[in-house]
Amino acid sequence: MEWSGASAPGATILYVYGKDVLANSLTSAIDASPTIAPIITISYGGCESGFGASFLATYNQLLQLANVKASP
């Protein structure tokens, strides 16, 4: 969040918190109607290759949904 504010000082930054960033915060931000923000950024906290293909496929679908919802 610090770097987002530093690189875009005029931007509105909304912090979404949950018990689990992927299962709660990310899905809540995407599922909200209207969408909370057109740009969402997260930190996995680890290397994506360590999560496994099935895990990544699930979240790739979720992120594709976010992209569709954010498109005009």
Secondary structure, 3 states (H helix, E strand, C coil): CHHHHHHCCCCCCCCCCCCCHHHHHHHHHHHCCCCCCCCCCCCCCCCHHHCCHHHHHHHHHHHHHHHHHHCC
